[in-house]
Amino acid sequence: MSLHSAFRFLWTYLRPLSGFLLLLVTLLTGATVLRLLFPQLLRSLVDRTMEGAPLPELVLPAGLFLAAALLIQVLRITATMLSERIAWKATNALRLDLARHVLGLDLAFHKEHTPGELIERIDGDVTVLAGFFSQFVAQVGASLLLIGGVLVVLFTEGPLPGLVGLGSFALGIAAMLAVSSLSVKAWAGIRASSAEMMSFVEEHIAGREEVKALGADRYVLRRLMALSARHWRLRWRARALETTAAGVTYVTWVLGQFAMLLLAWSLYRNGSLSLGTAMMLFFYADLLGEPISTIRNQMDEMQRARAALGRLVKLKAVSPAITDGAGGALRDGPLSVTLERVSFQYEEGRLVLNDVSFHLEPGRTLGILGRTGSGKSSLIRLLCRFYDPQEGTVRIGGSDIRQLPLDELRSRIGLISQEVGLFGGTLRDNLALFNPAITDEQIWAAVHRLGLTGWFGRFEDGLDSRIGPAGGGLSAGEAQLLALVRLSLRDPGLVILDEFTARIDPVTEALLQRAVDRLLAGRTAIIIAHRLTTVERADDILVLDQGSILEWGPRRILARDTRSHYNRLRSAGSEEVLA
């Protein structure tokens, strides 16, 4: 991306910190002005010493010389601390913006990008920008001011010192730009390689049980070594380019120093200037080396930042396919569910749902049966509006869900799947989802409503009991019971249970089924069945086959109809719906 676009993007986050930026520029400007006066104080001290001035007359310039040196360091340290504060305030705002943006993107995006890759974008690339935020503008600005001041002073002393200083500066900048321009693509490749490696590690740590069970440890290690070797080669190339740029800049600085030393010695020898002035010229020539080196380092930082920034801008530009509707709120109480000739596909030409239509009255429970791949879970994703159908309309509570605000829709739907999302923290945190507005009294009331008070007694510290990351220390059934309490706190009008008893032992399942009965009372419910016994509580049955409705109707009528598919399944005691 262009520098103009980069600065325009960054200014969004720097604008709120403009007061701090102004203070930073003031501090660096003050330090730069003092550094420009520093050689002048040195000339005065040396010349007066060479003229034989008495010691008392030398105390004042010597004191000013030392005070200026001390004040320069104080200003630079203060500026460094302030720049770090600006950097982390700005990048934390960017990090928060990106996290909010990514969480708002639809499932289709998250299917294409692993958590490891997104973490590397949100944290790794933003951390790279922190150095850019904290140093680049202020440091480069101060360096250019110092270079400009030095050149003005040198030309004031005479055309020859000015031309030597200007030539040294021009040669250093030209050499730096010639080499540094090669590192942009190198650093872009490094950040992409880092994201790929993070994604690989995250994916295989998450699947560590399968990796160990299948004996795939060696494959994972070989692949990780290959990714690491590629990453090392890219970093070696980038560092080589940076080292080359540093070496070239150093050589030009030495040549400039040598040229100014010869000039100062020649002019001093023929009496054209004093020893103090000769030392001042050499000191100014030395001052030119530091800002050029600073600019080179900041240019290297900018190359890394531009590579990171390009990916962040690209990520920020991704628009969610699922957007808020402009409609109003859903009514309280149980909600009706209607699908009108709905067809849906993830990929072009491969229908997952084909012309599906049904209506579920408020307060009734629908059991959905079907083989794996029949479209059960896809139907649930449409109801939660994780995706939109290509054809047809989905209505909840009589409203087209595309016309509803997403927060309103999802606050009225409660979904529990096989994999319950639990987080490292207390029971309270996991049940209230870190919402401080939910009180302990509300949580215990929900536990009591579901008949789980006795079961909760197993947690010795009550709501302060700790849960490991991803629900560590809990069985699948226990996680489901916590999910039911969490759902009860939200008081949804539609409850969706997606094969929630698939991995639960009989004892826990009996407790779970009683809690589910209480939760579903007075609510509309959709149950995707793992076992036929699970849908015995359903009022209606929907059987899906290859994305189409094979059978739909009241459960009691279908159970008595010997021609129905549901009846044949019950008679055979079959679990073929899972095959």
Secondary structure per residue as TSV (DSSP state, phi and psi in degrees):
chain	resnum	aa	ss	phi	psi
A	1	M	-	360.0	155.7
A	2	S	-	-73.3	159.2
A	3	L	H	-62.7	-36.5
A	4	H	H	-61.8	-45.7
A	5	S	H	-64.8	-39.0
A	6	A	H	-63.0	-47.6
A	7	F	H	-67.8	-34.0
A	8	R	H	-65.2	-39.8
A	9	F	H	-65.8	-45.2
A	10	L	H	-68.3	-32.3
A	11	W	H	-63.7	-25.6
A	12	T	H	-55.8	-36.9
A	13	Y	H	-96.2	-18.1
A	14	L	H	-88.3	-23.6
A	15	R	G	-55.9	-44.9
A	16	P	G	-63.8	-15.3
A	17	L	G	-106.4	22.0
A	18	S	H	-62.1	-32.1
A	19	G	H	-64.2	-44.1
A	20	F	H	-64.1	-39.2
A	21	L	H	-62.2	-43.1
A	22	L	H	-61.4	-42.4
A	23	L	H	-63.5	-40.3
A	24	L	H	-62.5	-45.1
A	25	V	H	-62.4	-38.9
A	26	T	H	-63.1	-44.7
A	27	L	H	-62.1	-46.2
A	28	L	H	-68.3	-35.6
A	29	T	H	-65.1	-43.3
A	30	G	H	-60.9	-43.3
A	31	A	H	-64.2	-37.6
A	32	T	H	-67.4	-43.2
A	33	V	H	-62.1	-42.2
A	34	L	H	-63.3	-37.5
A	35	R	H	-68.3	-31.3
A	36	L	H	-70.9	-31.8
A	37	L	H	-79.5	-21.8
A	38	F	H	-55.4	-50.8
A	39	P	H	-63.9	-29.1
A	40	Q	H	-64.8	-42.2
A	41	L	H	-63.6	-37.5
A	42	L	H	-63.8	-44.3
A	43	R	H	-60.6	-44.5
A	44	S	H	-61.8	-43.1
A	45	L	H	-65.6	-44.8
A	46	V	H	-67.4	-46.5
A	47	D	H	-64.8	-40.9
A	48	R	H	-68.3	-33.3
A	49	T	H	-66.7	-43.6
A	50	M	H	-66.7	-26.3
A	51	E	T	-81.0	-4.1
A	52	G	T	82.5	26.4
A	53	A	-	-62.3	143.1
A	54	P	-	-64.6	158.1
A	55	L	H	-57.9	-42.1
A	56	P	H	-58.7	-32.3
A	57	E	H	-74.4	-17.8
A	58	L	H	-89.3	-13.4
A	59	V	H	-63.2	-43.3
A	60	L	H	-63.7	-52.6
A	61	P	H	-63.2	-34.4
A	62	A	H	-65.9	-41.6
A	63	G	H	-63.8	-42.4
A	64	L	H	-62.8	-38.1
A	65	F	H	-60.9	-47.6
A	66	L	H	-69.4	-39.7
A	67	A	H	-63.5	-40.4
A	68	A	H	-64.4	-41.7
A	69	A	H	-61.2	-42.9
A	70	L	H	-67.3	-42.8
A	71	L	H	-65.7	-36.4
A	72	I	H	-59.6	-44.7
A	73	Q	H	-66.1	-40.5
A	74	V	H	-61.7	-45.3
A	75	L	H	-63.8	-40.2
A	76	R	H	-70.2	-39.5
A	77	I	H	-64.9	-43.8
A	78	T	H	-61.7	-41.8
A	79	A	H	-64.8	-38.1
A	80	T	H	-64.5	-44.1
A	81	M	H	-63.7	-41.6
A	82	L	H	-66.9	-39.5
A	83	S	H	-64.7	-36.4
A	84	E	H	-64.8	-39.6
A	85	R	H	-63.8	-43.8
A	86	I	H	-61.0	-43.2
A	87	A	H	-59.8	-49.8
A	88	W	H	-75.8	-29.1
A	89	K	H	-66.1	-44.6
A	90	A	H	-68.8	-45.6
A	91	T	H	-72.2	-30.4
A	92	N	H	-66.1	-36.5
A	93	A	H	-64.5	-41.3
A	94	L	H	-65.2	-43.1
A	95	R	H	-60.3	-43.1
A	96	L	H	-64.7	-41.9
A	97	D	H	-60.6	-44.9
A	98	L	H	-66.5	-43.0
A	99	A	H	-61.3	-43.7
A	100	R	H	-63.6	-39.8
A	101	H	H	-65.5	-45.8
A	102	V	H	-64.6	-41.0
A	103	L	H	-65.6	-23.9
A	104	G	T	-86.7	-6.6
A	105	L	S	-79.2	155.0
A	106	D	-	-79.4	171.6
A	107	L	H	-62.0	-31.6
A	108	A	H	-58.7	-39.1
A	109	F	H	-65.7	-44.9
A	110	H	H	-71.3	-21.0
A	111	K	H	-68.8	-28.4
A	112	E	H	-92.5	-14.5
A	113	H	S	-129.8	125.1
A	114	T	-	-76.4	157.4
A	115	P	H	-56.9	-38.9
A	116	G	H	-59.9	-42.1
A	117	E	H	-64.0	-43.9
A	118	L	H	-68.6	-36.1
A	119	I	H	-62.7	-41.5
A	120	E	I	-63.1	-37.2
A	121	R	I	-67.4	-52.1
A	122	I	I	-71.3	-36.0
A	123	D	I	-102.5	-52.3
A	124	G	I	-63.0	-51.8
A	125	D	I	-67.4	-36.3
A	126	V	H	-68.6	-35.5
A	127	T	H	-63.0	-38.4
A	128	V	H	-59.5	-38.8
A	129	L	H	-69.9	-22.4
A	130	A	H	-57.7	-44.5
A	131	G	H	-63.2	-37.9
A	132	F	I	-65.0	-46.9
A	133	F	I	-58.6	-44.3
A	134	S	I	-76.4	-26.8
A	135	Q	I	-119.9	-41.5
A	136	F	I	-57.1	-61.8
A	137	V	H	-60.6	-49.0
A	138	A	H	-67.7	-45.9
A	139	Q	H	-66.6	-45.3
A	140	V	H	-66.3	-40.6
A	141	G	H	-60.9	-46.3
A	142	A	H	-64.1	-38.1
A	143	S	H	-65.9	-43.1
A	144	L	H	-64.9	-38.0
A	145	L	H	-63.5	-41.8
A	146	L	H	-64.9	-43.9
A	147	I	H	-62.4	-44.8
A	148	G	H	-61.0	-43.6
A	149	G	H	-63.4	-42.1
A	150	V	H	-61.8	-45.6
A	151	L	H	-65.0	-38.3
A	152	V	H	-62.6	-45.5
A	153	V	H	-63.1	-42.7
A	154	L	H	-64.0	-41.9
A	155	F	H	-68.8	-29.6
A	156	T	H	-65.0	-35.0
A	157	E	H	-75.3	-16.7
A	158	G	-	150.3	157.7
A	159	P	H	-66.2	-36.8
A	160	L	H	-65.2	-50.4
A	161	P	H	-58.5	-38.0
A	162	G	H	-64.5	-42.9
A	163	L	H	-68.3	-38.2
A	164	V	H	-63.1	-44.3
A	165	G	H	-63.5	-43.7
A	166	L	H	-65.0	-41.3
A	167	G	H	-63.8	-42.4
A	168	S	H	-61.3	-43.5
A	169	F	H	-65.1	-46.9
A	170	A	H	-62.0	-42.3
A	171	L	H	-64.5	-41.9
A	172	G	H	-64.6	-43.6
A	173	I	H	-66.3	-42.8
A	174	A	H	-62.2	-44.3
A	175	A	H	-64.2	-41.0
A	176	M	H	-63.8	-46.9
A	177	L	H	-64.8	-36.4
A	178	A	H	-62.9	-37.4
A	179	V	H	-89.2	-42.0
A	180	S	H	-66.1	-28.1
A	181	S	T	-63.6	-19.4
A	182	L	T	-77.9	-13.5
A	183	S	H	-90.9	-5.4
A	184	V	H	-60.4	-54.4
A	185	K	H	-65.1	-32.8
A	186	A	H	-62.7	-45.1
A	187	W	H	-72.8	-30.8
A	188	A	H	-62.7	-41.0
A	189	G	H	-65.5	-35.8
A	190	I	H	-64.8	-45.9
A	191	R	H	-65.4	-38.8
A	192	A	H	-65.7	-40.1
A	193	S	H	-65.0	-39.9
A	194	S	H	-62.9	-41.4
A	195	A	H	-63.6	-41.3
A	196	E	H	-63.3	-41.4
A	197	M	H	-67.7	-42.4
A	198	M	H	-61.5	-41.7
A	199	S	H	-62.5	-43.0
A	200	F	H	-63.6	-45.4
A	201	V	H	-63.4	-47.0
A	202	E	H	-60.0	-43.5
A	203	E	H	-64.8	-41.7
A	204	H	H	-84.3	-22.7
A	205	I	H	-70.9	-41.1
A	206	A	H	-61.0	-34.3
A	207	G	T	-102.6	32.9
A	208	R	H	-61.6	-34.3
A	209	E	H	-64.1	-45.2
A	210	E	H	-66.6	-37.5
A	211	V	H	-61.1	-45.6
A	212	K	H	-70.4	-41.3
A	213	A	H	-63.9	-34.1
A	214	L	T	-93.0	1.7
A	215	G	T	66.3	33.8
A	216	A	-	-95.0	14.0
A	217	D	H	-56.9	-43.4
A	218	R	H	-65.4	-38.6
A	219	Y	H	-61.9	-45.9
A	220	V	H	-60.5	-43.8
A	221	L	H	-65.2	-42.9
A	222	R	H	-61.9	-43.2
A	223	R	H	-65.7	-40.8
A	224	L	H	-65.1	-38.6
A	225	M	H	-64.2	-39.1
A	226	A	H	-65.0	-43.0
A	227	L	H	-65.1	-40.2
A	228	S	H	-65.5	-40.0
A	229	A	H	-64.5	-41.6
A	230	R	H	-63.3	-42.2
A	231	H	H	-63.8	-40.7
A	232	W	H	-62.9	-42.9
A	233	R	H	-61.3	-41.3
A	234	L	H	-65.9	-41.1
A	235	R	H	-67.7	-38.8
A	236	W	H	-60.6	-43.6
A	237	R	H	-64.0	-44.3
A	238	A	H	-64.8	-42.8
A	239	R	H	-66.2	-35.5
A	240	A	H	-62.6	-42.0
A	241	L	H	-63.7	-41.4
A	242	E	H	-65.3	-41.2
A	243	T	H	-64.9	-39.9
A	244	T	H	-61.0	-44.6
A	245	A	H	-61.6	-41.3
A	246	A	H	-63.8	-42.8
A	247	G	H	-63.4	-43.5
A	248	V	H	-63.3	-43.6
A	249	T	H	-62.2	-40.1
A	250	Y	H	-64.6	-42.1
A	251	V	H	-62.0	-43.7
A	252	T	H	-65.4	-36.3
A	253	W	H	-64.8	-42.0
A	254	V	H	-63.4	-40.7
A	255	L	H	-63.7	-40.5
A	256	G	H	-64.5	-42.4
A	257	Q	H	-60.3	-44.8
A	258	F	H	-64.9	-41.4
A	259	A	H	-63.3	-44.2
A	260	M	H	-68.5	-35.3
A	261	L	H	-63.1	-44.0
A	262	L	H	-62.5	-42.9
A	263	L	H	-64.6	-46.7
A	264	A	H	-63.3	-41.3
A	265	W	H	-64.3	-42.7
A	266	S	H	-63.3	-46.4
A	267	L	H	-68.0	-36.6
A	268	Y	H	-68.5	-37.2
A	269	R	H	-66.3	-38.1
A	270	N	T	-90.9	8.5
A	271	G	T	82.0	14.2
A	272	S	S	-78.5	-19.1
A	273	L	S	-151.0	161.8
A	274	S	-	-81.7	168.8
A	275	L	H	-63.6	-39.0
A	276	G	H	-62.0	-40.3
A	277	T	H	-68.2	-39.3
A	278	A	H	-61.3	-43.5
A	279	M	H	-65.6	-36.6
A	280	M	H	-63.3	-43.1
A	281	L	H	-61.3	-43.1
A	282	F	H	-66.2	-37.8
A	283	F	H	-63.9	-41.6
A	284	Y	H	-65.9	-38.5
A	285	A	H	-62.3	-36.8
A	286	D	H	-67.1	-36.4
A	287	L	H	-62.8	-29.9
A	288	L	H	-64.3	-28.8
A	289	G	H	-67.7	-40.2
A	290	E	H	-65.9	-49.3
A	291	P	H	-63.9	-32.9
A	292	I	H	-65.0	-42.3
A	293	S	H	-64.5	-39.4
A	294	T	H	-62.8	-44.3
A	295	I	H	-62.6	-39.7
A	296	R	H	-62.8	-46.1
A	297	N	H	-61.8	-40.3
A	298	Q	H	-70.5	-30.6
A	299	M	H	-66.8	-39.2
A	300	D	H	-62.0	-42.5
A	301	E	H	-63.1	-38.0
A	302	M	H	-66.8	-36.4
A	303	Q	H	-62.0	-44.5
A	304	R	H	-64.4	-42.0
A	305	A	H	-66.7	-39.0
A	306	R	H	-65.0	-38.5
A	307	A	H	-63.3	-44.6
A	308	A	H	-68.5	-41.7
A	309	L	H	-64.7	-37.1
A	310	G	H	-58.9	-41.8
A	311	R	H	-71.0	-36.0
A	312	L	H	-68.4	-41.3
A	313	V	H	-63.7	-39.8
A	314	K	H	-63.5	-41.8
A	315	L	H	-65.6	-42.5
A	316	K	H	-65.5	-26.3
A	317	A	T	-80.9	-11.2
A	318	V	-	-67.0	124.5
A	319	S	-	-99.6	138.4
A	320	P	-	-67.0	139.6
A	321	A	S	-73.1	-25.8
A	322	I	S	-101.5	117.4
A	323	T	-	-121.6	161.4
A	324	D	-	-63.0	142.0
A	325	G	-	-88.5	169.0
A	326	A	-	-102.3	9.0
A	327	G	-	-75.0	-177.5
A	328	G	-	-95.1	-158.3
A	329	A	-	-88.5	153.7
A	330	L	-	-78.0	151.8
A	331	R	-	-72.8	159.1
A	332	D	S	-71.5	162.3
A	333	G	S	90.7	-173.4
A	334	P	-	-65.1	146.7
A	335	L	-	-114.5	142.1
A	336	S	-	-78.0	157.5
A	337	V	E	-130.3	127.1
A	338	T	E	-135.1	130.2
A	339	L	E	-115.3	128.8
A	340	E	E	-117.4	101.4
A	341	R	E	48.8	54.4
A	342	V	E	-86.5	128.8
A	343	S	E	-127.3	140.4
A	344	F	E	-148.9	143.2
A	345	Q	E	-146.1	141.9
A	346	Y	E	-80.3	-36.8
A	347	E	E	-124.1	147.1
A	348	E	T	-57.8	128.1
A	349	G	T	88.0	1.6
A	350	R	E	-127.2	85.5
A	351	L	E	-66.8	131.0
A	352	V	E	-97.9	-36.7
A	353	L	E	-126.7	135.5
A	354	N	E	-130.0	106.1
A	355	D	E	54.7	52.6
A	356	V	E	-91.1	128.4
A	357	S	E	-138.8	133.1
A	358	F	E	-165.9	165.3
A	359	H	E	-134.7	129.9
A	360	L	E	-115.6	120.5
A	361	E	-	-69.3	153.6
A	362	P	T	-59.7	138.3
A	363	G	T	85.9	-5.3
A	364	R	-	-95.8	158.9
A	365	T	E	-113.0	129.8
A	366	L	E	-110.4	126.3
A	367	G	E	-100.0	127.6
A	368	I	E	-109.5	124.1
A	369	L	E	-115.5	156.6
A	370	G	E	162.7	154.9
A	371	R	-	-67.3	164.6
A	372	T	T	-57.9	130.3
A	373	G	T	88.7	7.2
A	374	S	S	-81.1	-12.3
A	375	G	S	110.7	8.8
A	376	K	H	-61.4	-54.4
A	377	S	H	-67.1	-33.6
A	378	S	H	-64.0	-37.5
A	379	L	H	-60.8	-42.3
A	380	I	H	-65.1	-39.2
A	381	R	H	-64.1	-33.1
A	382	L	H	-70.5	-39.6
A	383	L	H	-63.0	-38.4
A	384	C	T	-81.5	-3.2
A	385	R	T	56.9	44.5
A	386	F	S	-76.4	-25.9
A	387	Y	S	-137.1	161.3
A	388	D	-	-109.6	141.3
A	389	P	-	-70.7	150.9
A	390	Q	S	-72.7	-30.1
A	391	E	E	-136.9	150.1
A	392	G	E	90.2	-178.8
A	393	T	E	-133.6	138.2
A	394	V	E	-109.6	124.9
A	395	R	E	-119.7	136.5
A	396	I	E	-127.2	128.7
A	397	G	T	62.4	26.0
A	398	G	T	83.4	-5.4
A	399	S	E	-104.0	137.6
A	400	D	E	-62.6	120.2
A	401	I	G	-65.8	-18.3
A	402	R	G	-71.0	-16.5
A	403	Q	G	-94.6	-2.2
A	404	L	S	-98.2	145.2
A	405	P	-	-60.9	139.7
A	406	L	H	-60.7	-41.6
A	407	D	H	-62.4	-39.6
A	408	E	H	-64.8	-45.7
A	409	L	H	-61.2	-50.6
A	410	R	H	-76.3	-20.3
A	411	S	H	-73.7	-18.0
A	412	R	S	-100.9	-1.5
A	413	I	E	-116.1	132.0
A	414	G	E	-113.2	121.5
A	415	L	E	-117.7	130.9
A	416	I	E	-126.9	125.4
A	417	S	-	-114.2	-174.9
A	418	Q	S	-62.7	-40.6
A	419	E	S	-96.8	105.2
A	420	V	-	-85.8	131.5
A	421	G	-	-81.6	101.9
A	422	L	-	-115.6	153.4
A	423	F	-	-127.5	154.9
A	424	G	S	-62.3	121.8
A	425	G	E	160.2	-163.9
A	426	T	E	-85.2	165.4
A	427	L	H	-57.1	-41.6
A	428	R	H	-57.5	-47.4
A	429	D	H	-59.0	-42.3
A	430	N	H	-74.5	-32.8
A	431	L	H	-78.6	-39.3
A	432	A	H	-88.9	-3.6
A	433	L	T	50.9	46.4
A	434	F	T	63.1	21.4
A	435	N	-	-91.5	108.4
A	436	P	T	-68.0	-14.3
A	437	A	T	-72.9	-19.5
A	438	I	S	-86.1	119.8
A	439	T	-	-87.3	164.3
A	440	D	H	-62.2	-35.2
A	441	E	H	-62.2	-39.7
A	442	Q	H	-66.3	-38.7
A	443	I	H	-65.6	-47.1
A	444	W	H	-66.2	-31.7
A	445	A	H	-65.2	-40.4
A	446	A	H	-65.7	-40.3
A	447	V	H	-60.6	-43.3
A	448	H	H	-66.9	-41.5
A	449	R	H	-58.5	-35.3
A	450	L	T	-88.1	-0.3
A	451	G	T	71.6	32.5
A	452	L	-	-111.8	13.2
A	453	T	H	-59.3	-44.9
A	454	G	H	-63.6	-42.0
A	455	W	H	-64.2	-36.0
A	456	F	H	-67.7	-15.8
A	457	G	T	-64.4	-15.9
A	458	R	T	-69.0	-18.9
A	459	F	-	-89.0	104.2
A	460	E	T	-60.2	-35.1
A	461	D	T	-96.1	12.9
A	462	G	G	61.5	-135.1
A	463	L	G	-70.5	-12.9
A	464	D	G	-87.3	-0.9
A	465	S	-	-62.4	140.5
A	466	R	E	-91.1	143.1
A	467	I	E	-117.4	137.7
A	468	G	B	-72.3	166.8
A	469	P	G	-54.5	140.0
A	470	A	G	58.2	30.9
A	471	G	G	77.4	23.5
A	472	G	B	-56.5	132.8
A	473	G	T	96.3	-6.2
A	474	L	-	-113.9	145.4
A	475	S	-	-78.8	169.6
A	476	A	H	-61.1	-40.3
A	477	G	H	-65.4	-41.0
A	478	E	H	-64.8	-38.2
A	479	A	H	-62.8	-39.2
A	480	Q	H	-64.4	-39.2
A	481	L	H	-63.2	-40.7
A	482	L	H	-64.3	-37.4
A	483	A	H	-64.0	-36.1
A	484	L	H	-64.1	-42.1
A	485	V	H	-64.0	-44.4
A	486	R	H	-57.4	-41.4
A	487	L	H	-68.6	-40.2
A	488	S	H	-61.5	-34.6
A	489	L	H	-64.4	-28.6
A	490	R	H	-82.9	-19.5
A	491	D	-	52.5	60.0
A	492	P	-	-75.0	157.9
A	493	G	S	-90.1	-16.2
A	494	L	E	-134.8	124.1
A	495	V	E	-110.4	131.1
A	496	I	E	-120.4	121.8
A	497	L	E	-113.8	109.9
A	498	D	E	-100.2	92.7
A	499	E	S	49.3	46.0
A	500	F	T	-75.2	-11.1
A	501	T	T	-104.7	18.6
A	502	A	T	-65.0	-33.3
A	503	R	T	-127.1	41.5
A	504	I	-	-117.9	138.9
A	505	D	-	-71.8	157.8
A	506	P	H	-57.6	-39.2
A	507	V	H	-65.4	-48.7
A	508	T	H	-65.5	-35.9
A	509	E	H	-62.3	-38.7
A	510	A	H	-62.2	-42.8
A	511	L	H	-65.5	-40.2
A	512	L	H	-64.9	-42.9
A	513	Q	H	-63.2	-39.3
A	514	R	H	-65.0	-40.1
A	515	A	H	-66.3	-37.9
A	516	V	H	-64.4	-41.8
A	517	D	H	-56.2	-42.7
A	518	R	H	-69.7	-39.2
A	519	L	H	-64.7	-40.0
A	520	L	H	-79.0	-11.6
A	521	A	T	-60.0	122.0
A	522	G	T	78.0	13.4
A	523	R	S	-127.8	154.2
A	524	T	E	-78.1	141.7
A	525	A	E	-141.4	147.6
A	526	I	E	-127.7	125.2
A	527	I	E	-119.4	119.1
A	528	I	E	-87.9	119.4
A	529	A	-	-86.8	137.8
A	530	H	S	-96.9	-34.8
A	531	R	S	-127.9	151.1
A	532	L	G	-61.2	-32.9
A	533	T	G	-63.3	-24.7
A	534	T	G	-65.9	-32.4
A	535	V	G	-93.0	8.0
A	536	E	G	-64.6	-22.2
A	537	R	G	-84.6	-7.1
A	538	A	-	-74.1	146.3
A	539	D	S	-83.9	-35.3
A	540	D	E	-128.3	155.0
A	541	I	E	-123.9	136.7
A	542	L	E	-126.3	121.5
A	543	V	E	-108.0	122.5
A	544	L	E	-103.6	145.4
A	545	D	E	-145.5	114.5
A	546	Q	T	53.4	41.3
A	547	G	T	85.1	-1.4
A	548	S	E	-118.6	156.9
A	549	I	E	-76.9	116.8
A	550	L	E	-85.9	-33.2
A	551	E	E	-161.7	142.9
A	552	W	E	-155.2	136.1
A	553	G	E	166.0	178.8
A	554	P	E	-60.7	136.3
A	555	R	H	-60.5	-42.8
A	556	R	H	-64.1	-39.4
A	557	I	H	-67.9	-44.1
A	558	L	H	-65.3	-35.5
A	559	A	H	-64.3	-30.4
A	560	R	H	-88.7	-17.0
A	561	D	-	-83.2	109.4
A	562	T	T	-65.6	-15.0
A	563	R	T	-88.8	-8.7
A	564	S	S	-80.4	149.8
A	565	H	H	-64.9	-39.3
A	566	Y	H	-63.3	-40.8
A	567	N	H	-62.5	-42.4
A	568	R	H	-65.7	-36.9
A	569	L	H	-64.0	-43.8
A	570	R	H	-66.4	-40.0
A	571	S	H	-65.3	-37.0
A	572	A	H	-84.4	-8.6
A	573	G	T	62.1	31.6
A	574	S	-	-85.4	148.6
A	575	E	-	-113.4	27.9
A	576	E	G	-67.3	-12.2
A	577	V	G	-60.1	-20.3
A	578	L	G	-97.0	-3.5
A	579	A	-	-71.9	360.0
